[in-house]
């Protein structure tokens, strides 16, 4: 039997490893290739640590047996990965690209491994919320330094581990946008704060200022169409979860007044904020539309496999639109992935509406990588796959939320 001290240390170490893997805090600005190698090495070490700990502590290895369709999602994803590999080999794609392409799918093994990490004992909800807040703060600090500090300070700043976990975008007007490597986690903080705001009393309170700050970071600091869409969609889902439930009338009045004023302004100015996210006038979007046109013209029913060459349009083995990229590579089987994610989002919304708890927003907000994947090849980024696994844990009841009133 494992004694109490060893068990406590095991949980602490497991939590630390899990935190490092999830938050990307080990990112050091050395180049993309080195960065992803660090990610996968850390995740492999984490899996090995849990397996060895269970073996040496004589704990039984738990295999999940859940009578729920969600529990087979990782298996289906492994099938998708295997099919993409086989199609790539059949079509003679470069082996190096085949292996690297969508390798993040393998992180779905965490679905089974984390059960043996005693995940139920980790306060994962608070951990996710804290990381979300940390990423928002790091992003804002990076934005201020990159755009307003002297050049010698910027160079020194980019040498600081953790704080330099950012990507610097091309200049837009007078400033450069900044994005964090773990940016798809920021919507958890936004969701928790929005829930607190809707559930609280009064209009002007600390939650309102937090909401405005996160919105500022997304729309000004990050300046990302996918991030903006994620904020819009999460707002809609969370507000809808309150429909028919008790909500302060002042907050309802504020929401509908803001919508009315916003719609009136956009009509007056002839602005379509939703379509502007996908506007061809945007330099990045024009490149994406060229990629879409190329894929549509060369699409096949069974796909061309992982690692397919995109040199004709100036890419290696991936394009920026995850969904088109997947359709191009695995053909009709991409529908399986799309259906899986649609079902997961639907279940996450029902989960939030049923539990009506500030932490119940985490699954729906965590799936925000689906929106950002419209303009980036991040659908199977290792961090997003891990987030998806966590969402499945919530929906299957493996992670239980507590009725806490902490805000981010």
C-alpha positions, 0 to 999 in steps of 0.5 A, spaced: 500 500 500 502 507 498 503 511 504 500 517 506 506 521 505 508 518 498 501 519 496 501 526 497 507 527 494 505 524 488 499 528 487 503 534 488 508 532 483 502 530 478 499 537 479 506 540 477 507 536 471 500 537 469 500 545 470 506 545 466 504 541 460 497 545 460 499 552 461 505 552 456 509 556 461 516 552 459 516 556 452 522 559 451 523 563 445 528 559 441 524 558 435 517 554 433 521 547 432 524 547 438 518 550 442 514 544 440 519 539 441 519 541 448 512 541 449 512 533 446 518 531 451 514 534 457 508 531 455 511 524 454 515 525 461 508 526 464 505 520 461 511 516 463 511 519 470 504 516 471 505 509 468 512 508 472 509 511 479 503 506 478 507 500 477 512 502 483 506 504 488 502 497 486 496 501 484 492 498 479 491 501 472 485 504 471 481 503 464 475 507 464 469 504 463 463 509 461 457 508 458 457 514 454 458 515 447 463 521 449 468 516 452 470 513 445 472 520 442 479 519 443 479 512 440 475 515 434 481 520 434 486 515 434 483 512 428 483 519 424 490 519 426 492 512 423 488 513 417 491 520 415 498 516 416 496 511 411 493 515 406 500 519 406 504 513 405 500 511 400 500 517 396 508 517 397 508 524 402 514 526 405 515 521 411 518 527 416 512 531 414 507 525 415 510 524 422 509 531 424 503 532 421 497 533 426 501 529 431 498 532 437 492 527 436 496 522 440 495 527 446 488 524 446 492 518 450 491 523 456 484 521 456 486 514 459 492 516 463 490 522 467 485 517 470 491 514 473 493 521 476 488 521 481 485 527 477 479 528 481 483 530 487 486 536 483 482 542 483 482 543 476 477 548 475 481 553 479 487 551 476 484 552 469 482 559 471 488 561 474 492 559 468 487 563 464 488 569 468 496 569 468 495 568 460 491 574 460 496 578 464 502 576 460 499 578 454 498 585 456 504 586 459 508 583 453 503 588 449 505 594 453 513 592 452 513 590 445 509 597 443 512 602 448 518 600 451 525 602 448 529 597 443 534 595 449 528 593 454 524 589 448 530 585 447 532 584 454 524 582 455 524 577 450 530 573 454 525 572 460 522 565 460 515 565 461 514 572 460 516 571 453 511 566 451 508 570 446 508 571 439 508 578 436 504 579 430 505 584 424 504 591 425 497 594 425 497 601 424 501 604 430 502 598 434 504 590 433 499 585 436 501 580 441 498 573 442 500 568 448 502 561 446 496 558 450 491 563 448 486 558 447 485 558 455 483 565 456 476 564 455 475 561 461 477 567 465 472 571 461 467 566 461 467 565 469 467 573 470 461 573 465 457 568 469 459 572 476 457 578 472 450 576 470 449 572 477 451 578 481 447 584 483 448 591 480 451 593 474 457 597 476 462 592 480 469 589 479 466 583 474 464 589 469 471 592 469 474 585 469 470 583 463 472 590 459 479 588 461 479 581 457 475 584 451 480 590 451 486 584 451 482 580 445 480 586 441 486 591 441 492 587 444 491 580 440 487 583 434 485 576 432 479 575 428 478 568 431 479 570 438 474 576 437 469 570 434 470 566 440 468 572 445 462 573 441 460 566 441 462 564 448 458 571 450 452 568 446 452 561 449 453 564 457 447 569 456 443 563 453 444 559 459 441 564 463 435 565 459 429 562 464 433 563 470 434 568 475 438 574 473 438 581 476 434 585 471 439 591 471 444 586 468 439 584 463 437 591 461 444 592 460 445 587 456 439 588 451 441 596 451 448 594 449 446 590 444 441 595 441 446 601 441 451 596 438 446 594 432 444 601 431 451 604 431 453 598 426 447 599 421 448 607 421 456 606 420 454 600 415 459 595 419 458 588 419 463 586 425 461 578 424 463 578 416 469 583 417 472 577 421 472 573 415 473 580 410 478 578 404 480 585 405 485 583 411 492 581 408 492 574 412 485 572 410 487 574 403 492 568 403 487 564 407 482 564 401 487 563 396 489 556 400 481 555 400 481 555 393 487 551 392 484 545 396 477 546 393 480 545 386 485 539 388 480 536 393 479 528 393 474 524 396 479 519 400 484 525 401 491 526 400 494 524 407 498 527 412 504 530 410 501 532 403 506 537 399 503 545 399 509 548 396 505 550 390 502 555 395 508 557 398 506 552 404 510 546 407 505 540 409 499 545 413 495 551 411 492 555 416 485 553 416 484 547 420 478 544 417 479 545 410 486 542 411 483 536 414 478 535 409 484 536 404 488 530 407 483 525 410 477 527 405 470 524 407 473 522 414 473 529 416 466 529 417 467 524 423 471 530 427 466 535 425 461 531 428 465 530 434 466 537 436 459 539 434 456 534 439 462 536 444 459 543 444 452 541 444 453 537 450 458 543 454 452 547 453 447 543 456 452 541 462 453 549 463 445 550 463 444 544 467 449 545 473 448 553 472 455 554 476 461 559 474 465 553 473 460 550 469 462 555 463 469 551 463 467 546 458 464 551 453 469 556 453 475 551 453 472 549 446 474 556 443 479 553 439 474 551 434 473 558 433 480 560 432 482 554 428 478 557 422 484 561 421 489 557 424 492 550 424 491 549 431 485 544 431 490 538 433 495 543 437 497 539 443 495 544 448 488 544 444 487 536 444 489 536 452 484 542 453 479 537 449 480 531 454 479 536 460 472 538 457 471 530 456 472 529 463 467 535 465 462 532 461 463 525 463 463 527 471 470 525 472 472 532 474 466 535 479 465 542 480 464 545 486 460 551 488 465 556 489 464 564 488 472 565 486 473 570 480 479 570 476 
